[in-house]
Amino acid sequence: MTYKTSIGLNENIVGILCYLGFWMTGVLFLFIEKENKFVRFHAIQSAMVFMILTAIVFLVAWIPYVGWLLADFGGFFSLFIWLSFMFIAWRGSKVKVPVIGKIAYNYVYK
């Protein structure tokens, strides 16, 4: 059973949209959606996970000689995580990333 959100879409669709623009749409939907806890969880998790991954990939790219190669692998890993999270949100599930997912869950549900 899917529930409506404050913008009128099903929560699964808005959960996907939280991940669509990496951390930027996570932050955006955190401000837009005030009531739906499913969407808020995915918005917080998206913002936190992809802000950290973006910073790591950016910093690794500055390593001399091999940084660009390592950053490419980090980018492919981020793409895999991005697609996985969108599929999980589409199914209506919540998968908590070990530390960040627990923080997001506690912020929303407690």
N, CA and C atoms as a LAMMPS dump frame, in Angstrom:
ITEM: TIMESTEP
0
ITEM: NUMBER OF ATOMS
330
ITEM: BOX BOUNDS ff ff ff
-5.0000000000000000e+02 5.0000000000000000e+02
-5.0000000000000000e+02 5.0000000000000000e+02
-5.0000000000000000e+02 5.0000000000000000e+02
ITEM: ATOMS id mol type element x y z
1 1 1 N 0.843 -1.175 0
2 1 2 C 0 0 0
3 1 3 C 0.889 1.239 0
4 2 1 N 0.688 2.098 -0.945
5 2 2 C 1.472 3.319 -1.008
6 2 3 C 0.623 4.481 -0.524
7 3 1 N 1.276 5.423 0.045
8 3 2 C 0.607 6.588 0.597
9 3 3 C 0.967 7.815 -0.215
10 4 1 N 0.097 8.785 -0.177
11 4 2 C 0.346 10.045 -0.869
12 4 3 C 1.298 10.91 -0.046
13 5 1 N 1.947 11.802 -0.725
14 5 2 C 2.844 12.748 -0.066
15 5 3 C 2.235 14.143 -0.147
16 6 1 N 2.929 15.101 0.407
17 6 2 C 2.396 16.464 0.402
18 6 3 C 2.393 17.084 -0.993
19 7 1 N 3.159 16.521 -1.921
20 7 2 C 3.134 17.056 -3.285
21 7 3 C 2.177 16.278 -4.181
22 8 1 N 1.484 15.272 -3.621
23 8 2 C 0.436 14.574 -4.349
24 8 3 C 0.855 13.315 -5.086
25 9 1 N 2.114 12.93 -5.018
26 9 2 C 2.588 11.711 -5.676
27 9 3 C 2.668 10.575 -4.671
28 10 1 N 2.738 9.346 -5.171
29 10 2 C 2.944 8.201 -4.285
30 10 3 C 4.319 8.281 -3.641
31 11 1 N 4.419 7.744 -2.441
32 11 2 C 5.682 7.839 -1.709
33 11 3 C 6.814 7.084 -2.393
34 12 1 N 6.519 6.028 -3.128
35 12 2 C 7.571 5.297 -3.843
36 12 3 C 8.202 6.167 -4.924
37 13 1 N 7.386 6.906 -5.638
38 13 2 C 7.898 7.783 -6.702
39 13 3 C 8.74 8.902 -6.104
40 14 1 N 8.271 9.495 -5.021
41 14 2 C 9.032 10.574 -4.39
42 14 3 C 10.312 10.007 -3.765
43 15 1 N 10.265 8.758 -3.278
44 15 2 C 11.479 8.12 -2.773
45 15 3 C 12.532 7.986 -3.86
46 16 1 N 12.095 7.62 -5.07
47 16 2 C 13.018 7.559 -6.208
48 16 3 C 13.571 8.95 -6.516
49 17 1 N 12.7 9.942 -6.492
50 17 2 C 13.129 11.307 -6.798
51 17 3 C 14.135 11.843 -5.775
52 18 1 N 14.088 11.339 -4.547
53 18 2 C 15.068 11.745 -3.53
54 18 3 C 16.485 11.38 -3.962
55 19 1 N 16.618 10.297 -4.707
56 19 2 C 17.939 9.843 -5.148
57 19 3 C 18.301 10.317 -6.55
58 20 1 N 17.349 10.814 -7.302
59 20 2 C 17.569 11.121 -8.714
60 20 3 C 18.705 12.116 -8.932
61 21 1 N 18.772 13.148 -8.154
62 21 2 C 19.823 14.159 -8.296
63 21 3 C 20.894 14.039 -7.242
64 22 1 N 21.178 12.799 -6.826
65 22 2 C 22.153 12.505 -5.779
66 22 3 C 21.799 13.281 -4.511
67 23 1 N 22.74 13.997 -3.906
68 23 2 C 22.462 14.64 -2.619
69 23 3 C 21.592 15.881 -2.763
70 24 1 N 21.578 16.498 -3.93
71 24 2 C 20.817 17.745 -4.099
72 24 3 C 19.312 17.524 -3.982
73 25 1 N 18.788 16.467 -4.597
74 25 2 C 17.352 16.215 -4.484
75 25 3 C 17 15.659 -3.11
76 26 1 N 17.947 15.002 -2.45
77 26 2 C 17.715 14.574 -1.079
78 26 3 C 17.467 15.765 -0.17
79 27 1 N 18.306 16.775 -0.303
80 27 2 C 18.129 18.003 0.493
81 27 3 C 16.839 18.707 0.098
82 28 1 N 16.547 18.763 -1.177
83 28 2 C 15.334 19.427 -1.66
84 28 3 C 14.078 18.782 -1.077
85 29 1 N 13.983 17.461 -1.145
86 29 2 C 12.795 16.792 -0.629
87 29 3 C 12.753 16.759 0.891
88 30 1 N 13.866 16.947 1.532
89 30 2 C 13.863 17.082 2.98
90 30 3 C 13.14 18.358 3.395
91 31 1 N 13.286 19.406 2.594
92 31 2 C 12.588 20.657 2.874
93 31 3 C 11.144 20.636 2.382
94 32 1 N 10.876 19.941 1.294
95 32 2 C 9.522 19.931 0.72
96 32 3 C 8.584 19.033 1.514
97 33 1 N 9.013 17.81 1.804
98 33 2 C 8.14 16.833 2.454
99 33 3 C 8.28 16.916 3.971
100 34 1 N 7.201 17.274 4.634
101 34 2 C 7.226 17.432 6.085
102 34 3 C 6.535 16.29 6.821
103 35 1 N 5.625 15.556 6.166
104 35 2 C 4.787 14.577 6.856
105 35 3 C 5.192 13.124 6.617
106 36 1 N 5.49 12.748 5.396
107 36 2 C 5.707 11.35 5.045
108 36 3 C 7.08 10.886 5.537
109 37 1 N 7.09 9.944 6.459
110 37 2 C 8.339 9.486 7.062
111 37 3 C 9.183 8.647 6.109
112 38 1 N 8.534 7.897 5.227
113 38 2 C 9.252 7.098 4.235
114 38 3 C 10.094 8.008 3.335
115 39 1 N 9.488 9.077 2.866
116 39 2 C 10.193 10.013 1.987
117 39 3 C 11.281 10.743 2.753
118 40 1 N 11.01 11.147 3.973
119 40 2 C 12.019 11.856 4.768
120 40 3 C 13.225 10.955 5.045
121 41 1 N 12.98 9.671 5.318
122 41 2 C 14.091 8.744 5.533
123 41 3 C 14.976 8.663 4.299
124 42 1 N 14.367 8.471 3.14
125 42 2 C 15.155 8.365 1.911
126 42 3 C 15.836 9.684 1.558
127 43 1 N 15.203 10.809 1.867
128 43 2 C 15.816 12.109 1.589
129 43 3 C 17.056 12.318 2.453
130 44 1 N 16.956 11.995 3.736
131 44 2 C 18.111 12.163 4.626
132 44 3 C 19.229 11.209 4.236
133 45 1 N 18.872 9.96 3.981
134 45 2 C 19.893 8.979 3.608
135 45 3 C 20.566 9.376 2.296
136 46 1 N 19.804 9.84 1.325
137 46 2 C 20.372 10.269 0.052
138 46 3 C 21.334 11.434 0.247
139 47 1 N 20.901 12.419 0.994
140 47 2 C 21.744 13.602 1.205
141 47 3 C 23.048 13.224 1.895
142 48 1 N 22.967 12.428 2.936
143 48 2 C 24.172 12.091 3.695
144 48 3 C 25.116 11.174 2.921
145 49 1 N 24.585 10.131 2.311
146 49 2 C 25.438 9.171 1.599
147 49 3 C 26.136 9.837 0.426
148 50 1 N 25.377 10.577 -0.38
149 50 2 C 25.979 11.123 -1.591
150 50 3 C 26.813 12.371 -1.348
151 51 1 N 26.587 13.088 -0.245
152 51 2 C 27.51 14.173 0.109
153 51 3 C 28.869 13.596 0.474
154 52 1 N 28.862 12.521 1.244
155 52 2 C 30.117 11.881 1.64
156 52 3 C 30.82 11.265 0.437
157 53 1 N 30.081 10.557 -0.419
158 53 2 C 30.702 9.958 -1.609
159 53 3 C 31.253 11.022 -2.56
160 54 1 N 30.533 12.122 -2.713
161 54 2 C 31.01 13.21 -3.571
162 54 3 C 32.311 13.787 -3.038
163 55 1 N 32.373 14.009 -1.731
164 55 2 C 33.598 14.557 -1.134
165 55 3 C 34.762 13.583 -1.275
166 56 1 N 34.503 12.292 -1.065
167 56 2 C 35.573 11.295 -1.172
168 56 3 C 36.097 11.221 -2.602
169 57 1 N 35.204 11.158 -3.575
170 57 2 C 35.638 11.074 -4.975
171 57 3 C 36.405 12.335 -5.366
172 58 1 N 35.953 13.492 -4.932
173 58 2 C 36.641 14.742 -5.248
174 58 3 C 38.042 14.766 -4.634
175 59 1 N 38.161 14.347 -3.383
176 59 2 C 39.471 14.373 -2.724
177 59 3 C 40.418 13.321 -3.295
178 60 1 N 39.898 12.147 -3.615
179 60 2 C 40.74 11.088 -4.185
180 60 3 C 41.265 11.499 -5.557
181 61 1 N 40.493 12.269 -6.292
182 61 2 C 40.917 12.692 -7.631
183 61 3 C 42.174 13.562 -7.588
184 62 1 N 42.483 14.138 -6.445
185 62 2 C 43.666 14.994 -6.321
186 62 3 C 44.94 14.222 -6.001
187 63 1 N 44.849 12.915 -5.814
188 63 2 C 46.044 12.112 -5.562
189 63 3 C 46.867 12.065 -6.848
190 64 1 N 48.139 12.396 -6.764
191 64 2 C 48.959 12.416 -7.982
192 64 3 C 49.045 11.041 -8.658
193 65 1 N 49.053 11.061 -9.972
194 65 2 C 49.273 9.922 -10.861
195 65 3 C 48.11 8.93 -10.937
196 66 1 N 47.559 8.479 -9.832
197 66 2 C 46.51 7.449 -9.863
198 66 3 C 45.155 7.971 -9.378
199 67 1 N 45.099 9.213 -8.978
200 67 2 C 43.866 9.748 -8.412
201 67 3 C 42.698 9.718 -9.373
202 68 1 N 42.942 10.057 -10.616
203 68 2 C 41.857 10.076 -11.596
204 68 3 C 41.286 8.682 -11.811
205 69 1 N 42.16 7.654 -11.786
206 69 2 C 41.698 6.278 -11.955
207 69 3 C 40.882 5.821 -10.744
208 70 1 N 41.367 6.13 -9.552
209 70 2 C 40.635 5.784 -8.337
210 70 3 C 39.306 6.536 -8.257
211 71 1 N 39.299 7.786 -8.708
212 71 2 C 38.068 8.574 -8.712
213 71 3 C 37.054 7.98 -9.689
214 72 1 N 37.527 7.462 -10.812
215 72 2 C 36.615 6.793 -11.746
216 72 3 C 35.972 5.561 -11.12
217 73 1 N 36.762 4.765 -10.418
218 73 2 C 36.196 3.604 -9.726
219 73 3 C 35.202 4.04 -8.661
220 74 1 N 35.529 5.11 -7.947
221 74 2 C 34.597 5.652 -6.959
222 74 3 C 33.317 6.146 -7.604
223 75 1 N 33.429 6.73 -8.789
224 75 2 C 32.249 7.18 -9.512
225 75 3 C 31.368 6.026 -9.958
226 76 1 N 31.99 4.942 -10.424
227 76 2 C 31.212 3.766 -10.807
228 76 3 C 30.536 3.125 -9.6
229 77 1 N 31.231 3.116 -8.46
230 77 2 C 30.635 2.61 -7.227
231 77 3 C 29.441 3.481 -6.826
232 78 1 N 29.586 4.796 -6.94
233 78 2 C 28.485 5.709 -6.631
234 78 3 C 27.296 5.471 -7.556
235 79 1 N 27.56 5.213 -8.819
236 79 2 C 26.493 4.926 -9.774
237 79 3 C 25.752 3.649 -9.404
238 80 1 N 26.475 2.622 -8.992
239 80 2 C 25.856 1.373 -8.558
240 80 3 C 24.989 1.6 -7.317
241 81 1 N 25.498 2.335 -6.35
242 81 2 C 24.743 2.651 -5.129
243 81 3 C 23.501 3.453 -5.49
244 82 1 N 23.645 4.418 -6.378
245 82 2 C 22.535 5.274 -6.815
246 82 3 C 21.407 4.441 -7.423
247 83 1 N 21.742 3.562 -8.348
248 83 2 C 20.732 2.719 -8.979
249 83 3 C 20.1 1.752 -7.974
250 84 1 N 20.9 1.215 -7.08
251 84 2 C 20.372 0.3 -6.063
252 84 3 C 19.389 0.997 -5.139
253 85 1 N 19.74 2.186 -4.677
254 85 2 C 18.853 2.927 -3.78
255 85 3 C 17.549 3.31 -4.466
256 86 1 N 17.618 3.677 -5.737
257 86 2 C 16.387 4.02 -6.442
258 86 3 C 15.491 2.791 -6.599
259 87 1 N 16.061 1.635 -6.868
260 87 2 C 15.273 0.406 -6.973
261 87 3 C 14.653 0.048 -5.624
262 88 1 N 15.402 0.205 -4.559
263 88 2 C 14.9 -0.086 -3.214
264 88 3 C 13.739 0.833 -2.867
265 89 1 N 13.863 2.115 -3.175
266 89 2 C 12.776 3.062 -2.899
267 89 3 C 11.555 2.748 -3.757
268 90 1 N 11.768 2.348 -4.993
269 90 2 C 10.651 2.006 -5.882
270 90 3 C 9.868 0.816 -5.335
271 91 1 N 10.564 -0.15 -4.735
272 91 2 C 9.903 -1.317 -4.149
273 91 3 C 9.18 -0.985 -2.856
274 92 1 N 9.429 0.176 -2.279
275 92 2 C 8.793 0.561 -1.026
276 92 3 C 9.532 0.063 0.198
277 93 1 N 10.794 -0.257 0.038
278 93 2 C 11.605 -0.782 1.132
279 93 3 C 12.476 0.304 1.73
280 94 1 N 13.038 -0.025 2.871
281 94 2 C 14.031 0.833 3.507
282 94 3 C 15.246 -0.032 3.805
283 95 1 N 16.358 0.273 3.205
284 95 2 C 17.604 -0.399 3.517
285 95 3 C 18.507 0.636 4.148
286 96 1 N 18.928 0.344 5.37
287 96 2 C 19.738 1.304 6.096
288 96 3 C 21.221 1.046 5.841
289 97 1 N 21.91 2.054 5.372
290 97 2 C 23.359 2.014 5.257
291 97 3 C 23.887 1.944 6.695
292 98 1 N 24.94 1.167 6.979
293 98 2 C 25.311 0.891 8.37
294 98 3 C 25.268 2.063 9.362
295 99 1 N 25.947 3.128 9.149
296 99 2 C 25.941 4.225 10.126
297 99 3 C 24.927 5.298 9.738
298 100 1 N 24.968 5.701 8.491
299 100 2 C 24.118 6.796 8.021
300 100 3 C 22.642 6.406 8.045
301 101 1 N 22.323 5.179 7.673
302 101 2 C 20.939 4.728 7.682
303 101 3 C 20.341 4.726 9.078
304 102 1 N 21.157 4.358 10.059
305 102 2 C 20.677 4.376 11.441
306 102 3 C 20.416 5.807 11.906
307 103 1 N 21.287 6.726 11.544
308 103 2 C 21.084 8.136 11.886
309 103 3 C 19.808 8.65 11.239
310 104 1 N 19.619 8.357 9.956
311 104 2 C 18.415 8.815 9.238
312 104 3 C 17.166 8.202 9.847
313 105 1 N 17.199 6.913 10.16
314 105 2 C 16.041 6.229 10.737
315 105 3 C 15.679 6.811 12.098
316 106 1 N 16.695 7.015 12.94
317 106 2 C 16.431 7.592 14.26
318 106 3 C 15.919 9.018 14.173
319 107 1 N 16.387 9.787 13.216
320 107 2 C 15.931 11.165 13.049
321 107 3 C 14.461 11.215 12.636
322 108 1 N 14.057 10.315 11.772
323 108 2 C 12.698 10.344 11.23
324 108 3 C 11.693 9.632 12.128
325 109 1 N 12.038 8.451 12.606
326 109 2 C 11.058 7.602 13.276
327 109 3 C 11.07 7.702 14.803
328 110 1 N 11.952 8.474 15.383
329 110 2 C 11.971 8.579 16.853
330 110 3 C 11.868 10.012 17.301
